[in-house]
Amino acid sequence: MDNYNDIISAIDNYIYKNFTAADEYQKKVYESMRYSLSSGGKRIRPLLGILSYMSIGKTEDYEKVLPYASAVELIHTYSLIHDDLPAMDNDDIRRGKPTNHKVYSEAIAILAGDGLLNMATEVIARELENYTDIEDMKRGARALKYIFTCSGVHGMIGGQVIDMVYTNDMNLDICESMYKLKTAALIRASIVASAIVAGASDDEIAILEEFSNCIGIAYQIRDDILDKEEDLEEDRNTMLKFKTVEELENRIESLTNRAQNELDSLSDYDTTEIKKLAWLLMNRGN
């Protein structure tokens, strides 16, 4: 990940500039929002989005897509705050630190998550307001819609619903559907929305959607393997309830190959960097 430090710094600078003006009444919720944003996230989703934009747009200049990529990170962070709440996964630790509600209270944690979700809309809307080209505006609006569809009830939220409702009735197919929504949807949001901003065609978007689903599911399966002991102890619904580690490693390999093949079909573009990052993500810990 060291090769991407400049991009990650640009993402962080863009995100944190939204926290420069807060009066005393909002101070606590802003602190709570920043706490989770700065708790060690690797900015994987916005990074994938920027690499997607650079590939499709054939450009090294990614400033135009920063609002969209950063919005996905804001949404991702809100989802983690809410996932950790006692009513959801009831976790006390996130990335080695106390979870948000343990530091700021459940009420403030809920509001911090709501604030991050609203801020995601604000940063994109502010960008759209500055457009003068009608095609840029249409692409931006389409990307906005795509991001919030992926993060809504037919995407990330829907995956969380499956996780909660099917606690005692989980099977392999339901589990994979949960992964596709709860994890892969936000990865897809960043990659595809960024490609939309760059001017991708419908056929190219379909290819990137398939690529994103493959790496998103593989990413979650890799998490299952890395967190095996903790997940078994907590009796969490993961694919390890239905498959051996060896079988899951084979599944990751299959998804990796499929993802790479999808990108190879984008022969007009240089997808080297996003392909490399995807491979690193799906093989981390090995």
Buried (B, 14 or more C-beta within 10 A) or exposed (E): EEEBEEBBEBBBEBBEEBEEEBEEEEEBBBBBBBBBBEBEBEBBBBBBBBBBBBBBBEEEEBEBBBBBBBBBBBBBBBBBBBBBBEEBBEBEEBEEBBBBBBBBEEEBBBBBBBBBBEBBBBBBBEBBEEBEEEEBBEBBBBBBEBBBBBBEEEBBBBBBBBBEEBEEEBEEEBBBBBBBBBBBBBBBBBBBBBBBBBBBEEEBBEBBBBBBBBBBBBBBBBBBBEBBEEBEEEEBBBBBBBBEEEEBBEBBEEBBEBBBEBBEEBEEBEBEBBBEBBBEBBBEEE
